[in-house]
Amino acid sequence: MIPHNVLLLQATDEVTRPTFWRIGPIQKAIFYYLAALAIAVFLVSSYRRVQQYLAGGPDELSRLDELPGRVVDAAKAVLSNRPLFEGDLVAGAMHAMILWGFLTLLIATTILGIDMDLYRPLTGDSFFVGQFYLSYSFVVDAMGLLFVVGLGVAIYRRYGARTDRLLGRHTGLEDDLFLWTLFLLGVGGYLTEGIRILGQGFPSFETVSFVGWGLAIVLEGAGVTPQLAATVYPVIWWSHSLLALVFVAAIPQGKPFHMLASFANVVASDDDAGRRLPGIPSDLDATNATSIDDFTWKDRLDQDACTKCGRCSSACPANASGRDLDPRNVILDLKGYREARNAGAESVPIVADGGTSVIDSRTMESCMACMACMDACPVDVEHLKSFTRLNRQLVDEGEVDTNLQDTFQNVMQDGNTFGNPQRDRGAWTSELEFDVTDARETEVEYLWYVGDYPSFDERNKAVARSLATLFDHADVEYGILYDDEQYDGNDIRRAGEEFLFLQQASHHVETFEDCEFDKIVCTDPHSYNTFKNEYPEVDFGKFEDDPMMDTPVDGSWDGAPVFHWTQVVEDLVTSGALGLSGTELDDTVTYHDPCHLGRYNDEYEAPRDLIEATGCDLVEMPRNRDDSFCCGGGGGGLWLDFDDEPKPSEERLREALQDTAAGDAVEKFVVACPMCLTMYEDGRKTGGYEDDIEIVDVAELLVEAVEEQSDSVESLMQRPADG
């Protein structure tokens, strides 16, 4: 960045400043030569960066469609610093001051260069005088001060407060140099300005440069004479200028490049990243992560866009539980290996179970696919996309945890994760006092996808029966698929089993097309997400010639409206179909937002509205809505064993009883996901909370309220009339 106070020689009686004050013609020529050299290095090095992206594989998604709108949206996000303010007000304000100050100084330098090198040679005049100069000087001084203060806060957070998430094995000398270079550029600009003002005898109009004027007064008070200031000015000016030119040349070489890569990454981001995963090529020879060349250009851009801020690390529940996963480290390890390979380093496996590899398999197995890392990232790094690629490579090589492998086998052979006979899938309905319609035989409004756990797990069968009771009570036209319902495939896909996911998807799409229904309703947020966001994206036709695939569906599924059951029942409550008055229950409860319902699909209010409709006193968890802490069951975590200390479910229950406003007065921990119910029932036992809190599903709470309301009405009807 050429300093804003590279001065243009002007008459001293004008309201302006001499740009190259005390800088002779030879020095001026040297400066222009060095400036051209710095810009050339910047451009050539940036081009080489772009070449690295182009060397990556093609991305399955259209990343640059509607480019003008993308650029405008990215500019709004970056300039407002909105993502940075979320979750850390101090960091947001600090970065805003640095960004806005830096951009102001950059614009000021550009304006000065236009006047000096274009306008003046063409017109013989200058606009850098009078009111323009005074306004320019005031704005630059004010915004430059924000720049320096912001950097001061950053220095304190890193070296004084030593904020944990800013530290790690990927932080080091280049981070220190970046931060201190910016700080010295800001301070050096003011020092240059103060020395000039003092050396020129305090021109009266320069009071608009209030920081430089104040610094000149301080220097004069310290014994610096105008003569001494004029003598040392060229040394100060050259020190500042050389540092600025070195910084410009160094931008593409390391961390400073994130200033450009981050913006580009936001421009190319996918609004549905994580909730939908990219597919795999139909080419049988295609690989997932055998080498760094398998990663797409967007994966590589993600790596360069990472600012090492550590927000993903601090948000990650696996990291908080002591597992071997730090999302930042995975992204930066891949970047480091890519750069090492470009420099001629020896090739090693990208991901493997032990041995020498870039990423260890246990690291990938630790991921819960909760998307907390992506939600926390201010520059839209799509961690889950790269993580899934690594998991697919582990599946390709057969380096998968035995428990996970058993689950894959169960789905492959029996159609469900339990390995139970499919003929028993609808057995949970036998204890109901009414029949559940077979959607394969009767046209229904809602095709209800029950899911594995509500169908086979004893604790979750109670939830399925509760939901069926609510549907029956409200006269909803619904039906289920019985033994034609299989596992939806959401979590095995995130664990890397893409082919098995495709088989499950093709089975369900074929089954859906054979039924007559208007909408799909899901018990499980995981199936809700995959039916809504992933099934319609699959092009089954491209696998029709693959001997490993049995895809009876040709092309893509047209889709259908997909709902989580809380959204459907919320409408029933609003319409009065359940007859609730909102006073039936008086329990003190807290609610846990499931990742796939909340963070994945932005549904936060429907479950809360249902809880409040029962009359319960809902007390929010400190970490709620998009800040919710994962139960630990996603991404295959439900089927894996980890020595977490504490388990995510245990930590969440502790939070409910100790950190909510109601404290240990919380009686019920309410969930809206079968996996969450399973994980928290386990955490209640292992964490020693069995006598302290009850785990219930929203459906069970509603049924209790409906039964309470029915009992009240029956009691009222049986009461003898007065007189």
Secondary structure, DSSP 8 states (H G I E B T S, - for coil): ---TT-B----TTSSS--BTTT--HHHHHHHHHHHHHHHHHHHHHHHHHHHHHHTSB--SS--STTHHHHHHHHHHHHHHTHHHHTT-HHHHHHHHHHHHHHHHHHHHHHHHHHIIIIIHHHHS--SSSHHHHHHHHHHHHHHHHHHHHHHHHHHIIIIIS--GGG-STT-SHHHHHHHHHHHHHHHHHHHHHHHHHHHTT--GGGGGSHHHHHHHHHHHHTT--HHHHHHHHHHHHHHHHHHHHHHHHHGGGSGGGHHHHHHHHHHT--TTBTTB-----S-TT--SSSSGGGSBHHHHHHHHH-----HHHHH-HHHHTT-S--HHHHHHHHHHHHHHHHTT-----SEESSSS-SEEHHHHHT-----HHHHH-TT---HHHHHHHHHHHHHHHT---HHHHHHHHHHHHHSSTT---GGGTTGGGGGSSS---BTTTS-EEEEEE--HHHHH-HHHHHHHHHHHHHHHHTT--EEB-GGG-----HHHHHTT-HHHHHHHHHHHHHHHHTS-EEEEEESSHHHHHIIIIIGGG--GGGGTT-TT------S------EEEHHHHHHHHHHHTTT---S-S---EEEE---TTTTTTT---HHHHHHHHHTT-EE---SS-GGG----S-GGGGGG-----SS-HHHHHHHHHHHTSTTGGG--EEEES-HHHHHHHHHHHHHTT-TTT-EEEEHHHHHHHHHHHHHHHHHHHHHS----
